[in-house]
């Protein structure tokens, strides 16, 4: 047996994984640190889609990314995807395909590439060390480069641009909406709101700078994002007079959309995914 270690302690649903489970996770590109032998990851087929690995010219180097889009001709609305702490692994790629099936051009850049691949380790300290090594200026610079890349593509309608993200990427989504006026709407999935281990401005501190409406999707049983943080964010949004709302699924844990790990909540995920698509459509990202 291999016991997984996490920098911030045990997560609800932690499992000891057999070597076979880890081998399966690695083969599928799933984040081994959160993989469950009992999980049944969703795989979205590529029928009607074009998917590809792309290279994005950043300030200091090219960074890889995964892009999925409808095969139909014409320009399509765009969703920029911020990955969770495990990077652009198969689940994040599948999220891009799901968005492409809904009619979007979806791009997930590898924002951790300079320091490693967090999906290939069972040690959460290594994962966190990789993620914490990304300064905010670099992440925002890579985001700028990714938007420039998208703007040059004939299939991307940048007038209908949204952003989403998960876990670390949920926090990055709040920061995108607080930084870039290009985004018309953002949907942040269980992203940290206050100061934490990541070298970035806490989303709570940047609410006054929000450029677009944001929908936050959170779990009531999330051990890392307490209800007090959510309430503080709601109060900050109200005080700043910004258009943003937070929905909490009371019985859901952190990572409730991640169908490859034990925290997955199928009912909450289906409801939240529908709310995300409706939110994008309501705010011109469709």
Secondary structure, DSSP 8 states (H G I E B T S, - for coil): -EE-B-TT---TT--EE-HHHHHHHHHHT--GGG--TT--------TTEEEEEEEEE-SSSEEEEEEEEESSSS-EEEEEEE--TT-S-HHHHHHHHHHHHTT-EEEEE-TTTTT--GGG-SBHHHHHHHHHT--HHHHHHHHHHHHHHHHT-TTEEEEEEEEEEETHHHHHHHHHHHH-TT-SEEEEES---S--SSSS--GGGGGGG--SEEEEEEETT-SSS-HHHHHHHHHHHHHHT--EEEEEETT--TTTT-TTSTT--HHHHHHHHHHHHHHHHHTT--
